Amino acid sequence: MPNFKKNLGLLGLVAISFAVMGPSMAVSLNPQAIAGQVGASVPATFMLAVIPLSIITYSFVVLTKRRGSAGSLYGLVGAEIGPRTGIVAGLWLVLAYLTGASLTAVSFGIFATTLVKATLWSAAPPWFPLLLALLILPITSYLSTRTMSTLGRLLLLLEGLTMVAILVVSGLTLNKLLNGGGPDGQTVDWSVLQLEGLSVGPIALALTFALLSSAGFEGAAAAGEETGNPRQSIPRALILTTAISCGFFIFVTLVAAWAFGTSKSEISTFTKSGSITADMANMYVSSGVGDLITLGGAASSFACMIGAQIAAGRILSKFGRDRVVSSRLGLLSREGTPVRASYTAGISALILTAFAALATNFNPSSAFDMVSDMAGLIFSAAYATASAAAVLVLWRDGKKALAAIPLWGIAILAAVFVLQVFPLPSGWELIAPIFAISALIIAAVFGRLVGNRAKESLAS
């Protein structure tokens, strides 16, 4: 029977985490929602988000230093708290990755349609982005079944080149701001690094959006069985991913806040932007470069779809081998990849995307918001299980003072969860919390019922 091939190094692990996170996509689409809460203080919010994100990363580092597993939270949490909780944590993370794959399929459609309208077909219908989303998912599902050495290079190329392009545009924009200012008199304004005059509620909600921009940073933890030295390489990959992404978000949003300007009308333009990085390129470099950044956003979304399905497939494969679900999902191809599990993840993401399209009457922006809200709730719940397991590990090891760090992580994630649910929305926006909470409950019940199936595997 084929086994996973240990062909991943530190660079490949970082590539997977970046692919699952999709920082290029996130920095283009998420700051608008943050600006809606805190105005021009978007970079200050990302700076503040470094604290809770570091706390959550620390929880994963504590766990991955002890164990490397293809099951990610399934193995990490199950080994410390118990098989039932481990299955629940693993299922919640699978659900998070499936919503992530669906979310980035929609963002791919939005980016690709923007490019199509600008270059080929200006009369593309409003539903065209969702059609592209449904068409691209089967392609990424196929690619997610390839070997990790091949995928690592592909993901690093797609996401890495886009991040470099965005950084170059940000650097050129900053140079213009420092030497003459923007087209409408925009200039460097350090007030964007302050949160003065804002109430706690908007700051907390904006912080939630900023924190969730990094969701998926732990993607490398799903590849423990394909890594030569997982207990050393995976923690390093998680720390590197968090450090690089935080610096990336802060720098790009700082320059973008200056580039758009800080007046009320300029902030309104920022919040309505379809892609702040592409618009920044159009304003300060050239429209052709703006199209290139839009293409990069589509490439980032494409990579993120693959990364999310890779991570979900690895966890489902581990479930299959432990007979938590059908053992067929645990079968590997001759190349040592979980083909059936990866296709199962892809089909599930496709169904979710079709559901989002139907529920929002084929409105791409609404479908993106709905799946994004689902992903935020489910990721928060999954990360809380990692923090809980880290508390137990540190407490048992006699490091009681350090155990307070992941304990704070649980409190932060609980606050993030509540802020995403309340006040309760209405109309189609109510679907996201109902769907996410129902899925979390069903997964929790299933995990409690079949927990004994994983007892022997997790004990070893």
C-alpha positions as CSV (number, residue, x, y, z in Angstrom):
1,M,0.0,0.0,0.0
2,P,1.5,3.4,-1.0
3,N,2.6,5.8,1.7
4,F,3.0,9.6,1.9
5,K,6.3,10.6,0.4
6,K,8.4,12.8,2.7
7,N,9.4,15.4,0.1
8,L,8.5,18.7,1.8
9,G,11.0,21.1,3.3
10,L,10.6,24.4,5.0
11,L,10.1,26.4,1.8
12,G,7.3,24.0,0.7
13,L,5.6,24.2,4.0
14,V,5.6,28.0,3.9
15,A,4.2,27.8,0.4
16,I,1.3,25.7,1.5
17,S,0.5,28.0,4.4
18,F,0.6,31.0,2.2
19,A,-1.5,29.3,-0.4
20,V,-4.2,28.4,2.2
21,M,-4.1,31.9,3.6
22,G,-3.9,33.8,0.3
23,P,-2.4,37.1,1.6
24,S,-2.4,38.7,-1.9
25,M,-6.2,38.1,-2.2
26,A,-6.8,39.1,1.4
27,V,-4.9,42.4,1.2
28,S,-6.8,43.3,-1.9
29,L,-10.3,42.6,-0.7
30,N,-10.4,42.7,3.1
31,P,-9.2,46.2,4.1
32,Q,-12.3,47.7,2.6
33,A,-14.5,46.1,5.4
34,I,-12.0,47.3,8.0
35,A,-12.1,50.9,6.7
36,G,-15.8,50.7,7.0
37,Q,-15.3,50.4,10.8
38,V,-12.2,52.5,11.5
39,G,-11.8,54.8,8.5
40,A,-8.2,55.4,7.4
41,S,-6.8,53.5,10.5
42,V,-6.6,50.2,8.6
43,P,-2.8,49.8,9.1
44,A,-3.2,50.5,12.8
45,T,-5.8,47.7,13.0
46,F,-3.4,45.3,11.3
47,M,-0.6,46.3,13.7
48,L,-3.0,45.6,16.6
49,A,-3.9,42.2,15.1
50,V,-0.3,41.0,15.4
51,I,-0.9,40.4,19.1
52,P,-3.8,38.0,18.9
53,L,-2.4,36.3,15.8
54,S,0.9,35.7,17.5
55,I,-1.0,34.2,20.5
56,I,-2.9,31.8,18.2
57,T,0.3,30.9,16.3
58,Y,2.0,30.2,19.6
59,S,-0.7,27.6,20.3
60,F,0.0,25.8,17.0
61,V,3.8,25.9,17.6
62,V,3.4,24.3,21.0
63,L,1.4,21.5,19.5
64,T,3.4,20.9,16.3
65,K,6.6,20.7,18.3
66,R,5.2,17.6,19.9
67,R,3.6,15.8,17.0
68,G,3.6,15.8,13.2
69,S,0.4,14.5,11.6
70,A,-1.4,14.6,8.3
71,G,-4.5,15.1,10.3
72,S,-3.5,18.6,11.6
73,L,-5.8,19.5,14.5
74,Y,-7.3,16.0,14.5
75,G,-4.0,14.5,15.6
76,L,-2.7,17.5,17.5
77,V,-5.8,18.1,19.6
78,G,-6.8,14.4,19.8
79,A,-3.4,13.4,21.3
80,E,-3.7,16.0,24.1
81,I,-7.4,16.2,24.9
82,G,-8.8,12.9,23.6
83,P,-10.0,11.2,20.4
84,R,-13.5,12.7,20.5
85,T,-12.3,16.3,20.8
86,G,-9.6,15.5,18.2
87,I,-12.2,14.4,15.7
88,V,-14.4,17.5,16.4
89,A,-11.3,19.8,15.9
90,G,-10.4,18.0,12.7
91,L,-13.9,18.2,11.3
92,W,-14.2,21.9,12.1
93,L,-10.9,22.6,10.4
94,V,-12.0,20.6,7.3
95,L,-15.2,22.7,7.2
96,A,-13.0,25.8,7.5
97,Y,-10.9,24.7,4.5
98,L,-13.9,23.9,2.5
99,T,-15.4,27.4,3.1
100,G,-12.0,28.8,2.3
101,A,-11.9,26.9,-1.1
102,S,-15.4,28.1,-1.9
103,L,-14.5,31.7,-0.8
104,T,-11.4,31.9,-3.0
105,A,-13.3,30.3,-6.0
106,V,-15.7,33.3,-5.8
107,S,-12.8,35.8,-5.4
108,F,-11.1,34.1,-8.5
109,G,-14.3,34.7,-10.4
110,I,-14.4,38.4,-9.3
111,F,-10.8,39.1,-10.2
112,A,-11.0,37.2,-13.5
113,T,-14.2,39.0,-14.5
114,T,-12.7,42.4,-13.7
115,L,-9.8,41.5,-16.1
116,V,-12.2,40.2,-18.7
117,K,-14.3,43.3,-18.6
118,A,-11.2,45.5,-18.9
119,T,-9.6,43.6,-21.8
120,L,-12.1,41.3,-23.7
121,W,-15.8,41.5,-22.9
122,S,-17.0,44.7,-21.2
123,A,-20.6,43.5,-21.3
124,A,-19.9,40.4,-19.1
125,P,-23.1,39.6,-17.1
126,P,-23.3,40.1,-13.3
127,W,-23.4,36.4,-12.7
128,F,-20.3,35.7,-14.7
129,P,-17.9,35.6,-11.7
130,L,-19.9,32.8,-10.1
131,L,-19.9,30.8,-13.3
132,L,-16.1,31.1,-13.4
133,A,-16.0,30.0,-9.8
134,L,-18.0,26.9,-10.5
135,L,-15.9,26.1,-13.6
136,I,-12.5,26.6,-11.9
137,L,-13.1,24.4,-8.8
138,P,-12.9,21.1,-10.7
139,I,-9.5,22.1,-12.2
140,T,-8.1,23.0,-8.8
141,S,-9.4,19.8,-7.4
142,Y,-7.5,17.8,-9.9
143,L,-4.3,19.8,-9.2
144,S,-4.7,19.2,-5.5
145,T,-4.1,15.5,-6.1
146,R,-0.6,16.0,-7.5
147,T,2.5,15.3,-5.5
148,M,3.5,17.8,-2.8
149,S,6.9,18.6,-4.3
150,T,5.2,19.7,-7.6
151,L,2.4,21.6,-5.8
152,G,4.8,23.3,-3.4
153,R,6.7,24.9,-6.4
154,L,3.4,25.8,-8.1
155,L,1.9,27.4,-5.0
156,L,5.1,29.3,-4.2
157,L,5.3,30.6,-7.7
158,L,1.6,31.8,-7.9
159,E,1.4,33.4,-4.5
160,G,5.0,34.5,-4.3
161,L,5.0,36.4,-7.6
162,T,1.8,38.1,-6.7
163,M,3.1,39.3,-3.3
164,V,6.3,40.6,-5.0
165,A,4.2,42.5,-7.6
166,I,2.1,44.1,-4.9
167,L,5.2,45.0,-2.9
168,V,6.8,46.6,-6.0
169,V,3.6,48.6,-6.6
170,S,3.5,49.7,-3.0
171,G,7.1,50.7,-3.1
172,L,6.6,52.8,-6.3
173,T,3.5,54.4,-4.8
174,L,5.4,55.3,-1.6
175,N,8.2,56.8,-3.7
176,K,5.6,59.1,-5.4
177,L,4.0,60.0,-2.2
178,L,7.3,61.0,-0.7
179,N,8.4,63.0,-3.8
180,G,5.5,65.2,-4.8
181,G,2.4,63.5,-3.4
182,G,-0.6,61.8,-5.0
183,P,-2.8,63.0,-7.9
184,D,-5.2,64.7,-5.6
185,G,-2.7,66.0,-3.1
186,Q,-2.5,62.8,-1.0
187,T,0.6,62.5,1.1
188,V,2.2,60.6,4.0
189,D,-0.1,61.0,7.0
190,W,0.9,59.2,10.2
191,S,-2.5,59.6,11.7
192,V,-3.5,56.4,10.0
193,L,-1.5,54.6,12.7
194,Q,-3.7,56.0,15.4
195,L,-7.1,54.7,16.7
196,E,-8.0,57.8,18.7
197,G,-11.6,58.9,18.7
198,L,-12.9,55.5,17.8
199,S,-15.2,53.5,20.1
200,V,-14.4,50.0,21.2
201,G,-17.1,48.3,19.2
202,P,-15.9,49.4,15.7
203,I,-12.3,48.7,16.7
204,A,-13.1,45.2,17.9
205,L,-15.1,44.4,14.7
206,A,-12.3,45.8,12.5
207,L,-9.8,43.7,14.4
208,T,-11.9,40.7,13.7
209,F,-11.6,41.3,10.0
210,A,-7.9,41.9,10.2
211,L,-7.3,38.7,12.2
212,L,-9.3,36.6,9.8
213,S,-7.3,37.9,6.9
214,S,-4.6,35.5,8.2
215,A,-6.9,32.5,8.5
216,G,-5.2,29.5,7.0
217,F,-1.7,30.3,8.2
218,E,-1.6,26.9,9.9
219,G,-2.0,25.1,6.5
220,A,1.4,23.5,6.8
221,A,0.3,21.5,9.9
222,A,-1.7,19.2,7.6
223,A,1.4,18.0,5.8
224,G,3.1,16.4,8.8
225,E,3.5,13.0,7.2
226,E,5.1,14.5,4.0
227,T,7.7,16.4,5.9
228,G,11.2,15.1,6.7
229,N,11.4,16.6,10.2
230,P,7.9,17.8,11.0
231,R,8.4,18.7,14.6
232,Q,11.1,21.1,13.7
233,S,10.1,22.3,10.2
234,I,6.4,22.9,10.7
235,P,6.7,25.2,13.8
236,R,9.4,27.2,11.9
237,A,7.1,27.4,8.8
238,L,4.2,28.7,11.0
239,I,6.3,31.4,12.6
240,L,7.8,32.5,9.3
241,T,4.3,32.6,7.7
242,T,2.9,34.7,10.5
243,A,5.9,37.1,10.6
244,I,6.0,37.6,6.8
245,S,2.2,38.0,6.4
246,C,1.9,40.5,9.2
247,G,4.7,42.6,7.8
248,F,3.1,42.3,4.3
249,F,-0.4,43.4,5.5
250,I,0.9,46.3,7.6
251,F,3.2,47.7,4.8
252,V,0.7,47.4,2.0
253,T,-2.3,48.8,3.9
254,L,-0.1,51.7,5.2
255,V,0.9,52.7,1.7
256,A,-2.7,52.2,0.5
257,A,-4.2,54.3,3.2
258,W,-1.8,57.1,2.2
259,A,-2.4,56.5,-1.5
260,F,-6.2,56.8,-1.3
261,G,-6.1,59.7,1.2
262,T,-7.7,60.3,4.6
263,S,-10.6,62.6,3.9
264,K,-14.2,61.3,4.2
265,S,-14.6,61.2,0.4
266,E,-11.3,59.4,0.0
267,I,-12.0,56.9,2.7
268,S,-15.4,56.3,0.9
269,T,-13.5,55.6,-2.3
270,F,-11.3,53.1,-0.4
271,T,-14.2,51.2,1.1
272,K,-15.9,50.9,-2.4
273,S,-12.7,49.7,-4.1
274,G,-13.0,46.4,-5.9
275,S,-9.3,45.8,-5.2
276,I,-7.2,48.3,-3.3
277,T,-3.9,47.0,-4.7
278,A,-5.1,47.1,-8.4
279,D,-6.6,50.6,-7.9
280,M,-3.4,51.8,-6.2
281,A,-1.5,50.6,-9.2
282,N,-3.9,52.3,-11.6
283,M,-3.5,55.6,-9.7
284,Y,0.2,55.6,-9.1
285,V,1.8,53.4,-11.8
286,S,-0.3,52.6,-14.8
287,S,-3.6,50.9,-15.8
288,G,-1.6,48.1,-17.4
289,V,0.1,47.4,-14.1
290,G,-3.4,47.5,-12.4
291,D,-4.5,44.8,-14.7
292,L,-1.4,42.8,-13.8
293,I,-2.2,43.1,-10.1
294,T,-5.8,41.9,-10.9
295,L,-4.3,38.9,-12.7
296,G,-2.2,38.3,-9.7
297,G,-5.2,38.4,-7.4
298,A,-6.8,35.7,-9.6
299,A,-3.6,33.7,-9.4
300,S,-3.5,34.1,-5.6
301,S,-7.2,32.9,-5.4
302,F,-6.3,29.9,-7.7
303,A,-3.4,28.9,-5.4
304,C,-5.6,29.4,-2.3
305,M,-8.2,27.0,-3.7
306,I,-5.6,24.4,-4.3
307,G,-4.0,24.9,-0.9
308,A,-7.3,24.6,0.9
309,Q,-8.2,21.4,-0.9
310,I,-4.8,20.0,-0.2
311,A,-5.2,20.6,3.6
312,A,-8.8,19.4,3.7
313,G,-7.8,16.3,1.7
314,R,-5.0,15.4,4.1
315,I,-7.2,15.5,7.1
316,L,-10.0,13.5,5.4
317,S,-7.4,10.9,4.3
318,K,-6.2,10.6,7.9
319,F,-9.9,10.2,9.0
320,G,-10.3,7.4,6.4
321,R,-7.1,5.5,7.5
322,D,-8.4,5.6,11.1
323,R,-11.9,4.6,9.9
324,V,-13.5,7.7,11.4
325,V,-15.1,8.0,8.0
326,S,-15.1,5.6,5.0
327,S,-11.8,3.8,4.7
328,R,-11.9,4.5,0.9
329,L,-10.9,8.1,1.7
330,G,-7.7,6.9,3.3
331,L,-6.5,5.2,0.1
332,L,-3.4,6.8,-1.6
333,S,-2.5,6.8,-5.3
334,R,0.7,5.2,-6.6
335,E,2.3,8.6,-6.2
336,G,1.4,8.7,-2.5
337,T,-1.4,11.3,-2.7
338,P,-4.9,11.1,-1.2
339,V,-6.8,11.4,-4.5
340,R,-10.3,10.3,-3.2
341,A,-10.1,12.6,-0.2
342,S,-9.0,15.5,-2.3
343,Y,-11.8,15.1,-4.8
344,T,-14.2,14.8,-1.9
345,A,-13.0,18.1,-0.6
346,G,-13.3,19.6,-4.1
347,I,-16.9,18.3,-4.7
348,S,-17.9,19.6,-1.2
349,A,-16.5,23.1,-2.0
350,L,-18.3,23.1,-5.4
351,I,-21.6,22.3,-3.7
352,L,-21.1,25.0,-1.2
353,T,-20.3,27.5,-3.9
354,A,-23.4,26.6,-5.8
355,F,-25.4,27.0,-2.6
356,A,-24.0,30.4,-2.0
357,A,-24.8,31.5,-5.6
358,L,-28.4,30.3,-5.3
359,A,-28.9,31.8,-1.8
360,T,-27.7,35.2,-2.9
361,N,-29.5,35.2,-6.3
362,F,-26.2,34.9,-8.1
363,N,-24.8,38.1,-6.7
364,P,-21.0,37.6,-6.6
365,S,-20.3,40.2,-3.8
366,S,-23.1,38.8,-1.6
367,A,-21.9,35.2,-2.2
368,F,-18.4,36.3,-1.3
369,D,-19.6,38.0,1.9
370,M,-21.8,35.0,2.9
371,V,-19.0,32.4,2.5
372,S,-16.5,34.7,4.1
373,D,-18.8,35.0,7.2
374,M,-19.1,31.2,7.4
375,A,-15.3,30.8,7.1
376,G,-14.7,33.3,9.9
377,L,-17.0,31.6,12.4
378,I,-15.7,28.1,11.6
379,F,-12.0,29.0,11.7
380,S,-12.5,30.8,15.0
381,A,-14.0,27.6,16.5
382,A,-11.3,25.4,15.1
383,Y,-8.5,27.6,16.4
384,A,-10.0,27.7,19.9
385,T,-9.5,23.9,20.1
386,A,-5.8,24.3,19.3
387,S,-5.5,26.9,22.0
388,A,-7.3,24.7,24.5
389,A,-4.9,21.8,23.7
390,A,-1.9,24.1,24.1
391,V,-3.2,25.2,27.5
392,L,-3.3,21.6,28.6
393,V,0.2,20.8,27.2
394,L,1.8,23.7,28.9
395,W,0.0,23.1,32.2
396,R,1.0,19.5,32.3
397,D,4.6,20.4,31.5
398,G,4.7,22.7,34.6
399,K,4.7,25.9,32.5
400,K,1.7,27.4,34.1
401,A,2.6,31.0,33.4
402,L,3.0,30.2,29.7
403,A,-0.4,28.4,29.7
404,A,-2.0,31.8,30.1
405,I,-1.0,32.8,26.6
406,P,-3.2,30.3,24.7
407,L,-5.9,30.9,27.4
408,W,-6.0,34.5,26.2
409,G,-6.2,33.1,22.7
410,I,-9.4,31.3,23.6
411,A,-10.9,34.5,25.0
412,I,-10.0,36.4,21.9
413,L,-11.4,33.8,19.6
414,A,-14.6,33.7,21.6
415,A,-14.9,37.5,21.3
416,V,-14.3,37.2,17.5
417,F,-17.0,34.5,17.2
418,V,-19.6,36.6,19.1
419,L,-18.8,39.8,17.1
420,Q,-19.4,37.9,13.9
421,V,-22.8,36.6,15.0
422,F,-24.3,39.6,16.9
423,P,-26.2,41.7,16.2
424,L,-28.0,39.1,14.2
425,P,-28.3,40.1,10.5
426,S,-31.4,39.7,8.4
427,G,-32.3,38.4,5.0
428,W,-29.7,36.2,3.2
429,E,-27.0,37.5,5.6
430,L,-28.6,35.4,8.3
431,I,-27.8,32.2,6.3
432,A,-24.1,32.4,7.2
433,P,-24.3,32.2,11.0
434,I,-27.1,29.6,10.8
435,F,-25.2,27.5,8.4
436,A,-21.8,27.8,10.2
437,I,-23.2,27.1,13.7
438,S,-25.3,24.2,12.5
439,A,-22.3,22.7,10.7
440,L,-20.2,23.1,13.9
441,I,-22.9,21.4,16.0
442,I,-23.4,18.5,13.6
443,A,-19.6,17.9,13.4
444,A,-19.4,18.1,17.2
445,V,-22.1,15.5,17.7
446,F,-20.6,13.2,15.0
447,G,-17.2,13.5,16.7
448,R,-18.6,12.6,20.1
449,L,-20.4,9.5,18.6
450,V,-17.5,8.0,16.7
451,G,-14.6,9.1,19.0
452,N,-13.6,5.6,20.0
453,R,-12.7,4.7,16.4
454,A,-9.6,6.9,16.6
455,K,-8.6,5.9,20.1
456,E,-5.9,3.4,19.1
457,S,-4.4,5.6,16.3
458,L,-4.1,8.7,18.4
459,A,-2.7,6.8,21.4
460,S,0.2,5.7,19.2
